[in-house]
Amino acid sequence: MLFTQMTFQAAMPEYILAVVALGLVLMAAFTGESLGSRRLVKMIALVGYGFAFATTFILPSESQVIFLGLFKIDGFLVYMKGLVLIGAFFACWMVDEDWSDGVEKPEYQVLIMLATLGMLLMISANDLISLYMGLELQSLPLYVIAAMNTRSLKSSEAGLKYFLLGALSSGMLLYGASLIYGFSGSTQFGEIASSIAQNGASSGMIIGVVFLLSGLAFKVSAAPFHMWTPDVYEGAPTPVTALFAIAPKVAAISLLLNVTHFVFADIRLEWMQVIIALSVASMAVGAYGAIMQKDLKRMMAYSSIAHMGYALAGLAAGTQQGAAGVMIYMTTYIFMGAGTFSIILMMRRDGLPVQKLSDLAGFSSTHPYCAFGLMVFMFSMAGIPPLAGFFAKWYVFLAAVNAGLIPLAILGVLTSVIGAFYYLRIIKLMYFEDVDQPLDTNAPKENIIILTASLVVTGLFLFIIGPLREWTYFAATNFPISGAL
């Protein structure tokens, strides 16, 4: 039978989000765009994310394949789904209905939920067809919300650029998938892996893998497929940028890990070369590109490119230790990104959003708590111990060293030093520059709560890393690859 108790339990988060999203569509259509309607839609969406996250604790940790081989669940996938739901919850909560950012529409929450549903399906994809369907279900709503602020030309431009380059990446991914299917005779991940193990990988299969990884690299903003990131981050409404910066990256990295470490485990020497090239390019472009930026959101775009380069360094190790390191890295990335963007959303002057680096001058004198939080996040992103970012980089670089990729780890450390420059520049502006035009002091309580939660996790990560390390290393044993743990 297609639907059994096991299939219902294993896909519980997806069922919840699908039902809530459909209900919100009807609610948004019948209740209009009043303030009360928007708040009700947001509240129901938050409850939906909360229930979906709660059900991740009852999902099976052992590997199971359901829905005729299209859907897979195991401990690693459950963990990454939890991170995506946390990121989506933060992105939903950050939207303040009283502030006009161009996203004060009930359908905004519907689109976020549909995109999140696509992310969860991406993570559990066990077939090239379900992979593509999940990827497109994630991407199409994101194209729309990037251009949702119809009063802004930059937002329309951001949506158009994201759509055009997204279509290109989808074409590359489909071409790679067609080659993989042609040379393996199947679209299911397990059968593709068996075909490679029995017959080896032909040149056509390897070319297909390269195209598939290139399409996925676009989704994580890995250089040289990062062209959309700075413009979309700058032009999209800030709540949308906050979503882009956290949840989709986790889903795409999860898919990359699943594809490389499970489907193509027997040809890891081939795909490792691609991942290493993406990691090196991303770290270099992210570190040097951010130095020249004067817009805070563009700087964060290049920062995210660099962070994906560091995460790919752990993935390039091709070991279970590297996979666990990537899981730890993405955990810290969720909270550092959510905390940072909760502060950026509070940067307003005369009720209008501002996003220039110069607007942070004297921030500590007018917003001491927010300035302290931003300082902690910047130090953490720079990798200063004992904050979360230090442990994240430590585990991915350690995995790279143990896998023999010592030059890659050294380059990662050097680019981290370069990246510290633009992080420290923000701290200098906040604490050592005089304020000319102070920012508004009225901040929504939702952002303060997100800031506090992210600050606690980032600052006290030293006490969390022990059990987190044990859990991630246990979850990584689901991959059929070897490596020292």
Secondary structure, DSSP 8 states (H G I E B T S, - for coil): --S-HHHHHHTHHHHHHHHHHHHHHHHHHHHTT-HHHHHHHHHHHHHHHHHHHHHGGGS-SS-EEETTTTEEE-HHHHHHHHHHHHHHHHHHHT--TTS-SS--SHHHHHHHHHHHHHHHHHHTB-BHHHHHHHHHHHHHHHHHHHT--TT-HHHHHHHHHHHHHHHHHHHHHHHHHHHHHHHHS--BHHHHHHHHHHH---HHHHHHHHHHHHHHHHHTT-TTS-THHHHHHHHS-HHHHHHHHHHHHHHHHHHHHHIIIIITGGGHHHHHHHHHHHHHHHHHHHHHHHHT--BHHHHHHHHHHHHHHHHHHHHHT-SHHHHHHHHHHHHHHHHHHHHHHHHHTT-EETTEE--BGGGGTTHHHH-HHHHHHHHHHHHHHHT-TTSHHHHHHHHHHHHHHHTT-HHHHHHHHHHHHHHHHHHHHHHHHHHHS--SS-------HHHHHHHHHHHHHHHTHHHHHHHHHHHHHHHHTTSS-----
